[in-house]
Amino acid sequence: MSELPLFTIDTELDGLSRIKLSSPIKLPNATGYLWNRAMVMQVNCRGYVNSQFMQPEPAKYSYAPNMEAKSFIQPEHSYFSHHPGRFFYLKDEDSGEIISLPYEPKRVQLDKFSFELGNSDITWLIEHFGLQITIKVNLTKEDLIECWLFSVKNLTETKKNISVYPYFSIGYMSWMNQSATFDKSLNAIVAHSVTPYQKVADYFANKQLKDTTFFLSDTPPTAWHANQKDFEGEGGLHQPSALVAENLGNVEARYETPVAVMQFQQPLLPNEHKTYQFLFGPVKDTSEIDELREKYLGHSQRQKAIKTYHEYISQSEACLTINSNNDSFDDFVNHWLPRQMYYHGDVNRLSTDPQTRNYIQDNMGMAFINSKQTREAYILAVSQQAINGAMPEGVLLHSDAKLKYINQVPHADHGVWLPICLSVYLNETADVSLLSEMITFADSSQEQSFICHIELALDYLLNATDRRGLSFIEQGDWCDPMNMVGYKGQGVSTWLSLATAYALNTWCDLCNEYNIDINQQKYNEYRFAAKAINAAVNKYLWHGQWFARGITDDGRVFGTDKDLEGKIFLNPQSWSMLSGAANEHQQLDMIEAISEQLITPQGVMMLAPSYTRMVEDIGRITQKHPGVSENGSVYNHAAIFYIYALYQVGQNNLAFELLCKMLPSLDNAEITGQLPVYIPNYYRGAFYQFPEQAGRSSHLFNTGTTSWLYRCLVEELCGLKGCASGLRVAPKIPASLQKLSGQRIFREAIVNFDIEQTKEVLNMELLLDKHIITGNVLTCLQAGQHYQLQVRLPKVSEDNVQ
């Protein structure tokens, strides 16, 4: 393999970013992902694929070769030899040599390899045998189908005789009924199955399921194979016995594990090339295959589908573009972060019952992309609130959806997110009409205003407190595996108490800013309650340099320096800054403790030391592996709360430093193991306990981090935050960033900005279209108009706390 740079970023072709990886070995778990509103696929650089679709619950069409339990997408997804994949065996018919592409399962070293992640496609460019091979996959805007292209070109001066064998995993479909054969009329391998059931009622419910997987080609194959075990023979996937013969054996699967393999014998003259198109996905019956073939097979159909899908993904363009003179930072902020944020808000992690906290926060991010969708999401969320004020565990997105997995466990925090996240929507839109919307409840047809729904949620939180005024945790708060602190009904959460105080203050601040019609007595009660909660947290939970995490059912305070493990938790410190519970001296003490015990090269850990054994009055979090997930990883959702809190208390240098640590980049890719196309839900922590694994990415792109990270960039770093009267300008750029320019789209006005630190000014100076602005709010911005904003800031020192 030629010595190419391991990673590159290319933006020259269309202005969009392409991340390129030149080795399938150095980052074996590197992935990209594609999605539409009905399916998602995570594609590994070596050819493995993890995919699912909605019908309307999550389902699969490409399975492992054994019976799989249904589950949500897992972090640190494990790949194994028979993991579902999309592979292409290629045989040189003259020499008999066989390779597999893009790399698995034969793992032959290739002359050239490039794994390329684009905005709306995933591509491999490979050279071997004197052949140039392109493999590309796209999805479509709305159909349940993978669209693959395989192109091969002869680069030599002699004729090449080859066979191409696409191998697409179908896997173990059903213990009741599974089979696969080639349908000549469709030019497709079709695998039928029956979803297992016992209850008669399930038969009728299952009649509409897409239990058939198909693999369709635009070119009639020389031969085919649909029986995985027989295809492998004694050689296994590494050297399939079926490839020894001149032609595949046209073998069906009859209650055997199906696979989709075709053979295309292809002579290639010098410089000749051949392109194949393949479609792969689930259908209800063969008539759907015929429809999809007509819709997507053929050059013009493919180009149309590519264009339409590209336009769909391009809707992820958000309100901020920056130029910091750091290409990697700018590339991630301008291209990949909005794309990931859009995925979360547009398809809600492809769940039919997203957790309420996730649903509200993910749609907070959509306010920066498509605020109408945020508005609709918040109305839907409060429509599923109980009339007593309790928010649901999950938001049901269709009539047959049910609460599943973690949403069957009671958590105490869902009500705090409404006012907190609503602030972003109002700041972006000033749409106070939302607050007057009359909305019913999950358990009552009575209509109340959006304002009333928020106040009911806040009142519910205030009533769910103990004699000390601290919030009951039930079987978890934001940290849902902290399930045994309060399952007896007595345990309390420091974080939730502080989050409640912050939610109360945020709501009152919004009422002031947007002149929301709230009863003065209610307003005073909320302000008083926030102060009382902050005081109670200080009285019972401040221990030395930081706040404890909570008090268990049996009255044990935990998360203090008296604990051997779980001494310090990040969230209480962050939210004490947000709620106002921590005074300036406490803030500095906490920051010092966090810097000493929680900071790692990849960011700030959620707790330390990580638990190494079960603690029965804390719960499931302590059973997770040290440094993984909530048990002391660099859990980016918690880390971004801390960064946001640092910005609120003027710690701008530290906030930016930690923000940069958490971002994936080409510089840290060999440590994290992932490419900078999404921010993972965590990096491995337990940095001081198990440093060998620390920093490794979870490779899971489902995370609540994205909306808060984007908020930090827009409202804090750039300081271009909406308010009732316009756009408030208050940049918080660090000493390390002397200049920052870009474009901010705000209420359909386009503001091009230049921010500069200079010794020439003592106070911030603003020029809008070369006119001096008094104050720091731009009140005259008109939709559709372009503006030039110049911001001059006093120079910041490296150790300055602003």
C-alpha positions in Angstrom: 0.0 0.0 0.0 1.5 3.4 -1.0 2.5 5.8 1.7 -0.4 8.3 1.6 -1.3 10.6 4.5 -3.4 8.5 6.9 -6.2 11.2 7.0 -7.1 14.1 4.8 -9.9 16.6 4.6 -11.0 17.6 1.1 -13.4 20.5 0.5 -12.3 21.4 -3.0 -14.8 19.4 -5.1 -18.2 20.9 -4.1 -17.4 23.1 -1.0 -18.6 20.2 1.2 -16.3 18.2 3.4 -14.9 14.7 2.5 -12.9 12.9 5.2 -10.5 10.4 3.7 -8.8 7.4 5.5 -6.0 5.7 3.5 -5.7 2.5 5.6 -8.3 -0.1 6.7 -5.9 -1.2 9.4 -4.8 1.8 11.4 -8.4 2.7 12.4 -10.3 -0.6 12.0 -13.4 0.7 13.7 -13.7 3.9 11.8 -17.2 4.5 10.5 -19.6 6.9 8.8 -23.3 6.9 8.8 -26.2 7.6 6.4 -29.9 7.9 7.3 -33.3 9.0 6.1 -36.5 9.2 8.1 -37.1 5.5 7.9 -33.6 3.9 8.2 -30.0 4.3 9.3 -26.8 2.5 8.4 -23.4 2.8 10.1 -20.7 1.7 7.7 -17.3 0.5 8.8 -14.2 1.2 6.7 -13.5 -2.5 6.3 -17.0 -3.3 4.9 -19.1 -4.1 8.0 -22.5 -2.5 8.2 -24.9 -2.0 11.1 -28.3 -1.1 9.8 -31.9 -0.9 10.8 -35.2 0.4 9.5 -38.6 1.4 11.0 -41.8 -0.5 10.4 -42.7 1.4 12.5 -40.6 -0.1 15.3 -36.9 -0.7 14.6 -36.2 -3.8 12.6 -33.4 -5.4 10.6 -33.0 -6.8 7.1 -29.4 -7.8 7.4 -28.8 -9.9 10.4 -26.0 -11.6 12.2 -25.8 -15.4 11.5 -27.3 -16.2 15.0 -30.5 -15.2 16.7 -30.2 -11.5 17.8 -31.9 -9.9 20.7 -33.7 -6.6 19.9 -31.9 -3.7 21.4 -31.0 0.0 20.8 -27.8 0.9 19.0 -24.9 0.0 21.2 -21.7 1.9 22.0 -18.4 0.3 21.1 -20.1 -1.9 18.6 -18.2 -5.1 18.2 -17.3 -6.4 14.7 -16.6 -10.1 14.1 -15.9 -12.3 11.1 -19.5 -13.0 10.3 -20.8 -9.5 11.3 -23.3 -8.3 8.7 -21.4 -6.6 5.9 -21.3 -5.6 2.2 -18.3 -7.3 0.7 -17.1 -7.9 -2.9 -14.9 -10.8 -3.7 -12.8 -10.2 -6.8 -11.1 -13.1 -8.7 -8.3 -12.8 -11.3 -9.5 -15.6 -13.5 -6.1 -15.9 -15.2 -4.1 -16.3 -12.0 -6.8 -17.6 -9.7 -5.9 -15.0 -7.0 -8.9 -13.8 -5.0 -9.1 -10.6 -2.9 -12.1 -9.1 -1.0 -13.2 -5.5 -1.0 -13.2 -3.1 0.6 -11.0 -5.2 2.9 -12.8 -7.9 4.9 -13.0 -10.8 5.0 -9.8 -11.9 3.3 -7.8 -8.9 4.6 -5.4 -8.7 1.6 -3.1 -5.8 1.6 -4.2 -3.5 -1.2 -2.1 -1.3 -3.5 -4.2 1.7 -2.7 -7.1 2.2 -0.3 -9.2 5.3 0.4 -12.3 5.3 2.6 -14.2 8.5 2.0 -17.0 10.0 4.0 -19.1 12.6 2.2 -22.2 14.6 3.2 -24.5 12.1 1.5 -22.4 9.2 0.4 -19.8 6.7 1.6 -17.2 5.7 -1.0 -14.1 3.5 -1.3 -11.4 4.1 -3.9 -9.1 1.1 -4.3 -6.4 -0.1 -6.6 -5.2 -3.7 -6.9 -4.4 -6.3 -9.7 -3.9 -3.3 -12.0 -7.6 -2.4 -11.5 -9.1 0.8 -10.2 -12.2 0.0 -8.2 -14.9 2.4 -6.9 -17.5 1.2 -4.3 -20.1 3.7 -3.3 -23.3 3.6 -1.3 -26.1 6.2 -0.9 -29.5 6.0 0.6 -32.7 7.6 -0.8 -34.7 10.4 0.6 -37.6 8.2 1.7 -37.4 4.5 0.6 -36.0 1.6 2.6 -33.2 0.8 0.3 -29.4 0.9 0.0 -28.1 2.0 -3.4 -24.7 0.5 -4.2 -22.4 1.2 -7.2 -19.4 -1.0 -8.0 -17.1 0.2 -10.8 -14.0 -1.5 -12.1 -11.5 -0.2 -14.6 -8.5 -1.9 -16.2 -5.4 0.3 -15.7 -3.0 -2.0 -17.6 -2.1 -2.5 -21.2 -3.3 -6.1 -21.3 -6.7 -7.7 -21.2 -8.0 -8.7 -17.7 -10.4 -11.6 -17.0 -12.1 -11.2 -13.7 -15.1 -12.3 -11.7 -16.8 -9.9 -9.3 -18.8 -11.5 -6.5 -20.9 -9.1 -4.4 -21.5 -10.7 -1.0 -24.3 -9.1 1.0 -25.2 -10.5 4.4 -28.8 -11.5 5.0 -28.2 -13.7 8.0 -30.4 -15.6 10.5 -33.9 -14.2 9.8 -36.3 -16.4 11.7 -36.5 -19.7 13.5 -40.0 -20.2 12.1 -39.4 -19.8 8.3 -36.5 -18.5 6.2 -35.4 -19.2 2.7 -33.7 -17.5 -0.3 -33.5 -18.1 -4.0 -32.8 -16.2 -7.2 -35.8 -14.6 -9.0 -34.9 -14.4 -12.7 -37.8 -12.1 -13.5 -36.5 -9.6 -11.0 -32.8 -10.3 -11.5 -32.7 -10.5 -7.7 -31.9 -12.8 -4.8 -35.0 -12.8 -2.6 -35.0 -14.0 1.0 -38.3 -14.7 2.6 -39.0 -15.1 6.3 -41.8 -15.1 8.9 -41.4 -13.0 12.1 -41.8 -15.5 14.9 -44.9 -15.2 17.1 -47.1 -17.3 19.4 -50.2 -15.3 20.0 -52.9 -15.4 17.3 -53.3 -11.6 17.5 -49.7 -11.2 16.6 -50.3 -12.9 13.2 -52.7 -10.1 12.2 -50.3 -7.4 13.6 -47.4 -9.0 11.7 -49.1 -9.1 8.3 -47.8 -5.7 7.2 -44.2 -6.4 8.3 -41.4 -6.2 5.7 -40.1 -9.7 6.3 -38.4 -10.1 2.9 -34.9 -9.0 2.1 -33.8 -8.6 -1.5 -30.6 -8.0 -3.4 -31.1 -6.8 -6.9 -28.6 -6.1 -9.8 -28.9 -4.1 -13.0 -26.8 -6.8 -14.7 -27.8 -10.4 -15.1 -25.4 -12.5 -13.1 -23.3 -15.3 -14.5 -24.3 -17.4 -11.5 -25.5 -16.9 -7.9 -25.6 -18.4 -4.4 -28.1 -17.9 -1.6 -26.9 -20.4 1.0 -24.3 -19.0 3.4 -23.1 -22.3 4.9 -22.8 -24.0 1.5 -21.1 -20.9 0.0 -18.4 -20.9 2.7 -17.8 -24.7 2.7 -14.6 -25.7 4.5 -12.8 -22.5 3.6 -15.1 -20.1 5.6 -15.5 -16.5 4.6 -11.7 -16.1 4.3 -11.5 -18.7 1.5 -15.1 -19.6 0.5 -15.2 -23.1 -1.1 -17.8 -21.8 -3.7 -15.2 -19.5 -5.2 -12.9 -22.4 -6.2 -15.2 -23.5 -9.0 -15.4 -21.6 -12.2 -19.0 -20.6 -11.5 -21.2 -20.4 -8.4 -23.6 -23.3 -8.0 -26.9 -21.5 -8.1 -27.7 -22.8 -4.6 -30.9 -22.0 -2.7 -31.4 -21.7 1.1 -34.2 -23.8 2.4 -34.5 -23.2 6.1 -30.9 -22.4 6.1 -29.1 -19.0 6.7 -29.6 -17.0 3.6 -27.0 -14.8 1.9 -27.0 -12.8 -1.3 -24.0 -13.6 -3.6 -23.8 -13.0 -7.3 -21.1 -13.7 -9.8 -20.3 -11.5 -12.8 -17.6 -12.8 -15.2 -16.1 -9.8 -16.9 -13.3 -9.5 -19.5 -11.8 -6.0 -19.4 -9.8 -4.6 -22.3 -7.1 -2.0 -21.5 -8.7 1.2 -20.1 -12.1 -0.5 -20.3 -14.4 -0.1 -17.3 -17.6 -1.7 -16.1 -20.1 -0.4 -13.6 -22.7 -2.4 -11.7 -25.6 -1.1 -9.7 -27.2 -3.0 -6.8 -30.2 -2.4 -4.6 -30.5 -4.0 -1.1 -33.2 -3.7 1.5 -36.4 -4.9 3.0 -39.8 -5.3 1.4 -43.2 -6.8 2.2 -43.5 -8.6 -1.1 -42.0 -9.0 -4.6 -44.2 -6.4 -6.1 -42.4 -3.8 -4.0 -39.1 -5.0 -5.5 -40.4 -4.4 -9.0 -41.4 -0.9 -8.0 -38.0 -0.1 -6.5 -36.2 -1.5 -9.5 -38.2 0.9 -11.8 -37.6 3.8 -9.5 -33.9 3.5 -8.8 -32.1 1.2 -11.2 -30.5 2.8 -14.2 -28.1 5.8 -14.6 -30.7 8.5 -14.8 -32.7 7.0 -11.9 -29.6 6.7 -9.8 -28.5 10.3 -10.5 -32.0 11.6 -9.6 -32.0 9.6 -6.4 -28.5 10.9 -5.5 -29.5 14.5 -6.1 -32.7 14.2 -4.1 -30.9 12.5 -1.2 -28.2 15.1 -1.3 -30.8 17.8 -1.1 -32.4 16.1 1.9 -29.1 15.8 3.9 -28.2 19.4 2.9 -31.2 20.6 4.9 -28.7 20.1 7.8 -27.2 23.5 7.0 -27.5 25.5 10.2 -27.2 29.2 11.3 -23.4 29.5 11.8 -20.3 29.3 9.6 -17.0 30.1 11.1 -13.4 30.7 10.1 -10.9 30.4 13.0 -7.9 29.5 10.8 -8.0 26.0 12.3 -9.0 23.9 9.3 -10.0 20.8 11.4 -12.0 22.8 13.9 -13.8 24.8 11.2 -14.5 21.7 9.1 -16.2 19.9 12.0 -18.2 23.0 13.1 -19.3 24.0 9.6 -20.0 20.6 8.1 -20.2 17.6 10.5 -21.7 19.0 13.7 -24.8 20.5 12.0 -25.3 17.2 10.0 -25.3 15.2 13.3 -27.5 17.7 15.0 -30.0 17.5 12.1 -30.0 13.7 12.3 -31.0 13.9 15.9 -33.8 16.5 15.4 -35.1 15.2 12.1 -35.5 11.5 12.9 -35.3 11.4 16.8 -32.6 8.8 16.8 -34.9 6.5 14.8 -36.9 5.7 17.8 -40.7 5.6 18.2 -40.5 6.6 21.9 -37.4 8.8 22.4 -36.7 9.6 26.0 -38.4 12.9 26.8 -35.2 14.5 27.9 -33.5 13.5 24.6 -36.5 14.5 22.5 -36.6 18.0 24.0 -32.9 18.6 23.9 -32.4 17.2 20.4 -35.1 19.4 19.1 -33.5 22.4 20.9 -30.8 22.0 18.3 -33.3 22.0 15.5 -34.1 25.6 16.5 -30.7 26.5 14.8 -31.8 24.6 11.6 -35.5 24.5 11.3 -37.3 26.2 14.2 -40.7 25.2 12.9 -39.8 21.6 13.7 -38.8 22.6 17.2 -42.1 24.3 17.7 -44.0 21.2 16.6 -41.9 18.9 18.8 -42.4 21.0 21.9 -46.2 21.0 21.4 -46.2 17.3 20.9 -44.1 16.8 24.1 -46.4 18.8 26.3 -49.5 17.1 24.8 -48.3 13.9 26.4 -47.9 15.5 29.8 -50.2 14.3 32.6 -52.6 16.8 34.0 -50.8 16.7 37.3 -47.7 18.1 35.6 -45.6 15.0 35.2 -43.9 14.7 31.9 -43.8 11.3 30.3 -40.8 9.0 30.3 -40.8 9.0 26.5 -42.6 10.9 23.7 -44.7 8.5 21.6 -44.3 9.4 17.9 -47.1 7.3 16.5 -50.4 5.9 17.7 -49.1 2.3 18.1 -45.8 3.2 19.8 -45.2 1.9 23.3 -42.7 2.9 26.0 -39.7 0.4 25.8 -36.4 -0.3 27.5 -35.4 2.4 29.8 -38.7 4.3 29.3 -40.4 1.7 31.4 -38.4 2.9 34.5 -39.5 6.0 36.4 -37.1 9.0 36.2 -37.5 12.3 37.9 -36.0 14.8 35.5 -38.1 15.1 32.4 -39.9 18.3 33.5 -36.8 20.4 33.9 -36.0 20.5 30.2 -39.0 22.4 28.9 -38.1 25.9 30.1 -34.3 25.3 29.7 -34.6 24.3 26.1 -37.5 26.6 25.2 -35.1 29.5 25.8 -33.1 28.6 22.7 -36.3 28.5 20.6 -37.4 31.9 21.8 -34.0 33.4 21.4 -33.8 32.2 17.8 -37.4 33.1 16.8 -39.0 35.5 19.3 -42.1 33.4 18.7 -44.1 34.1 21.8 -47.2 32.9 20.1 -46.2 29.3 21.0 -46.8 30.1 24.6 -50.5 30.9 23.9 -51.1 27.6 22.1 -53.9 25.6 23.8 -52.9 22.0 24.3 -54.6 19.0 25.9 -53.0 16.4 28.2 -52.3 12.6 27.9 -54.9 11.9 30.5 -57.3 14.8 29.9 -59.0 16.5 27.0 -58.9 19.8 29.0 -56.9 22.4 27.1 -54.4 24.6 28.8 -51.9 27.1 27.4 -48.3 26.2 26.8 -47.5 28.6 29.7 -49.7 26.5 31.9 -48.1 23.3 30.8 -44.7 24.6 31.8 -45.9 25.9 35.2 -47.5 22.5 35.9 -44.2 20.8 35.1 -42.4 23.2 37.4 -45.0 22.8 40.2 -44.7 19.0 39.9 -41.0 19.2 40.3 -41.4 21.4 43.4 -43.8 19.0 44.9 -41.5 16.0 44.4 -39.1 17.1 47.1 -38.3 15.8 50.6 -38.4 17.7 53.9 -35.1 19.4 53.2 -36.4 20.7 49.9 -34.3 18.4 47.8 -35.6 16.6 44.7 -36.4 12.9 44.9 -34.5 10.9 42.3 -36.9 7.9 41.9 -35.0 5.4 39.8 -32.7 7.9 38.0 -32.5 11.4 36.9 -30.5 12.6 33.8 -28.1 9.7 34.8 -30.7 7.0 34.2 -28.5 4.0 35.4 -28.3 5.7 38.9 -31.3 3.5 39.6 -30.9 2.5 43.3 -30.3 5.8 45.0 -34.0 6.4 45.5 -36.0 3.4 44.5 -37.4 3.1 48.0 -38.8 6.6 47.7 -36.4 8.6 50.0 -33.2 9.2 47.9 -32.5 12.6 46.5 -30.5 14.0 43.7 -28.2 17.1 44.0 -28.1 17.5 40.2 -31.9 17.4 39.8 -32.4 19.9 42.7 -30.0 22.3 41.0 -31.5 21.6 37.6 -34.9 22.4 39.1 -33.6 25.7 40.5 -32.0 26.5 37.1 -35.3 25.7 35.3 -37.2 28.0 37.6 -34.8 30.8 37.1 -34.7 30.3 33.4 -38.5 30.4 33.2 -38.6 33.6 35.2 -35.8 35.2 33.1 -37.8 34.3 29.9 -40.9 35.9 31.4 -38.9 39.1 32.0 -37.2 39.0 28.6 -40.3 38.2 26.5 -42.9 39.9 28.6 -44.7 36.6 29.2 -47.9 37.0 31.1 -47.3 35.2 34.4 -49.0 35.7 37.7 -46.8 37.9 39.8 -47.3 35.7 42.9 -46.4 32.6 40.9 -43.3 34.5 39.6 -42.3 35.4 43.1 -42.8 31.8 44.3 -40.6 30.5 41.6 -37.8 32.9 42.4 -38.1 32.1 46.1 -38.2 28.4 45.5 -35.0 28.6 43.4 -33.2 30.4 46.2 -34.5 27.9 48.7 -33.3 24.9 46.7 -29.9 26.4 46.2 -29.7 27.1 50.0 -30.7 23.5 50.8 -28.1 22.1 48.4 -25.5 24.2 50.0 -26.6 23.2 53.5 -26.7 19.4 53.0 -24.5 18.7 50.0 -21.5 21.0 49.9 -18.5 18.9 51.0 -15.1 20.5 51.0 -14.3 21.5 47.4 -17.4 20.3 45.6 -21.0 19.3 45.9 -21.9 15.7 46.6 -24.0 13.8 44.1 -27.0 13.0 46.3 -28.3 11.2 49.4 -29.4 7.6 49.3 -32.7 6.1 50.5 -30.9 5.2 53.8 -29.5 8.7 54.3 -25.9 8.2 53.0 -24.4 11.2 51.3 -22.3 10.1 48.3 -20.0 11.7 45.9 -17.6 13.1 48.5 -13.9 12.8 49.3 -15.0 10.1 51.9 -15.8 7.7 49.0 -13.1 5.4 47.7 -14.8 5.4 44.3 -17.2 8.0 42.8 -15.6 10.8 44.9 -16.5 13.6 42.6 -19.3 13.9 40.0 -19.2 16.5 37.3 -22.9 17.4 36.9 -23.6 18.9 40.3 -20.6 21.2 39.9 -21.8 22.3 36.5 -25.4 22.9 37.4 -24.5 24.7 40.7 -22.9 27.3 38.5 -26.0 27.5 36.3 -28.5 27.6 39.1 -26.6 30.2 41.2 -26.0 27.8 44.1 -22.2 28.2 43.9 -20.6 31.5 44.9 -17.4 32.7 43.3 -15.1 31.0 45.9 -17.0 27.7 45.5 -16.7 27.9 41.7 -12.9 28.3 41.9 -12.7 25.4 44.4 -14.8 23.2 42.1 -12.9 24.1 39.0 -9.6 23.2 40.8 -11.0 19.9 42.0 -12.3 19.1 38.5 -9.0 20.0 36.9 -7.1 17.7 39.3 -9.4 14.7 39.2 -11.6 14.8 36.0 -9.7 16.4 33.1 -8.2 14.1 30.5 -6.7 14.7 27.0 -10.1 13.9 25.5 -12.1 16.1 27.8 -13.6 16.0 31.3 -14.8 12.7 32.9 -18.3 12.4 34.3 -17.0 11.0 37.7 -13.9 9.7 39.3 -12.6 7.4 40.3 -14.7 5.0 38.3 -16.6 2.3 40.2 -15.0 -1.1 40.0 -17.7 -3.0 41.9 -21.5 -2.9 42.6 -22.7 -0.3 45.1 -26.2 -1.3 46.0 -27.4 2.0 47.2 -26.3 3.7 43.9 -27.1 1.1 41.3 -26.5 0.0 37.8 -24.1 2.7 37.0 -21.5 1.1 39.3 -21.8 -2.2 37.4 -20.8 -0.7 34.1 -17.1 -1.2 33.2 -14.8 1.5 34.7 -14.4 4.3 32.2 -17.3 3.2 30.1 -20.6 5.2 29.5 -21.8 6.9 32.7 -19.2 5.2 34.9 -16.5 7.7 34.5 -16.2 8.1 30.8 -15.6 11.4 29.1 -19.4 11.5 28.7 -19.7 14.3 26.2 -23.3 15.3 27.2 -22.1 15.9 30.7 -18.9 17.5 29.5 -20.8 20.1 27.4 -23.0 21.0 30.4 -19.8 21.9 32.2 -18.4 23.9 29.3 -21.7 25.8 29.0 -21.6 26.5 32.7 -18.0 27.8 32.5 -19.1 30.2 29.9 -21.8 31.5 32.2 -19.3 32.3 34.9 -16.7 33.9 32.7 -14.2 31.1 32.5 -13.9 31.5 28.7 -10.4 30.3 28.3 -11.0 27.0 30.1 -14.4 26.5 28.4 -12.8 26.8 24.9 -9.9 24.5 25.9 -12.3 21.8 27.1 -14.5 22.3 24.0 -11.6 21.7 21.7 -10.6 18.6 23.7 -14.0 16.9 23.2 -14.1 17.4 19.4 -12.9 14.6 17.2 -10.1 15.6 14.9 -7.5 14.2 12.6 -4.9 15.1 15.2 -6.4 12.7 17.8 -8.0 10.1 15.5 -5.4 7.5 16.2 -6.2 7.8 19.9 -10.0 7.9 19.6 -10.1 5.4 16.8 -12.8 7.4 14.9 -12.9 9.9 12.1 -14.1 13.5 12.8 -17.5 13.2 11.2 -19.5 13.0 14.5 -19.0 13.6 18.2 -19.5 10.3 20.0 -21.6 9.9 23.1 -18.4 9.2 25.1 -14.7 8.6 25.0 -13.3 6.0 27.4 -12.5 7.5 30.8 -11.0 6.0 34.0 -7.9 7.9 32.8 -5.9 7.4 36.0 -7.1 3.8 36.5 -6.9 2.3 33.1 -4.9 4.7 30.9 -4.3 2.2 28.1 -7.9 2.4 27.0 -8.6 6.0 27.9 -9.6 8.2 25.0 -11.1 5.5 22.9 -14.3 6.5 21.1 -17.6 4.7 21.7 -18.3 5.2 18.0 -22.0 5.9 18.9 -23.3 9.0 17.2 -26.5 9.1 19.2 -25.8 11.8 21.9 -27.5 14.8 23.5 -24.2 16.6 23.2 -24.8 18.1 19.7 -27.5 20.7 20.6 -25.6 22.0 23.6 -22.3 22.1 21.7 -23.8 24.1 18.9 -25.4 26.4 21.4 -22.0 27.0 23.0 -20.6 27.9 19.7 -23.4 30.2 18.6 -24.4 31.9 21.8 -21.2 31.8 23.8 -18.0 31.6 21.7 -19.3 33.8 18.9 -21.6 35.6 21.3 -24.4 36.1 18.7 -27.4 35.3 20.8 -31.0 36.2 20.1 -33.1 38.2 22.5 -36.6 39.8 22.5 -35.3 43.0 20.8 -32.8 41.5 18.4 -29.3 40.0 18.3 -27.2 40.4 21.4 -23.5 40.6 20.7 -21.2 39.4 23.5 -18.4 37.2 22.1 -16.4 35.0 24.6 -13.4 34.2 22.5 -10.4 32.9 24.4 -6.9 34.4 24.5 -5.7 31.6 22.1 -8.1 32.8 19.4 -7.2 36.3 18.3 -9.6 36.5 15.3 -12.8 34.8 14.4 -15.0 35.5 11.4 -18.0 33.9 9.8 -21.7 34.2 9.0 -24.6 34.1 11.4 -28.1 33.6 10.0 -30.6 35.2 12.5 -34.3 35.4 11.9 -33.6 35.2 8.2 -31.1 38.1 8.3 -27.6 37.3 7.1 -24.9 38.7 9.3 -21.2 38.4 8.2 -19.0 39.0 11.2 -15.4 39.7 12.1 -14.4 39.5 15.7 -10.9 40.6 16.7 -9.0 41.0 20.0 -6.9 44.1 20.1 -5.0 46.2 22.6 -6.4 49.3 21.0 -9.7 49.2 22.8 -10.7 48.9 26.5 -14.3 48.0 25.9 -16.1 46.2 23.1 -16.8 48.2 20.0 -19.4 47.3 17.4 -19.7 48.5 13.8 -22.6 47.4 11.7 -22.1 48.2 8.0 -19.4 50.6 9.2 -21.8 52.5 11.5 -21.1 52.6 15.3 -23.6 50.7 17.4 -24.4 51.9 20.9 -25.0 49.1 23.3 -24.6 45.5 22.2 -28.0 44.6 20.7 -28.6 44.8 17.0 -32.3 45.8 16.7 -32.6 46.7 13.1 -31.9 43.4 11.3 -34.3 42.7 8.5 -35.1 39.2 7.0 -33.3 38.7 3.7 -30.8 41.5 4.2 -27.1 41.1 4.4 -25.0 42.9 7.1 -21.4 43.3 7.9 -20.6 43.2 11.7 -17.2 44.2 13.0 -16.5 43.5 16.7 -13.4 44.7 18.4 -12.6 43.3 21.9 -10.1 44.1 24.5 -7.2 41.7 24.4 -7.6 38.8 26.8 -4.6 37.3 28.8 -4.1 33.6 29.0 -4.9 33.4 32.6 -7.7 36.0 32.5 -11.1 35.1 34.0 -13.6 37.3 32.2 
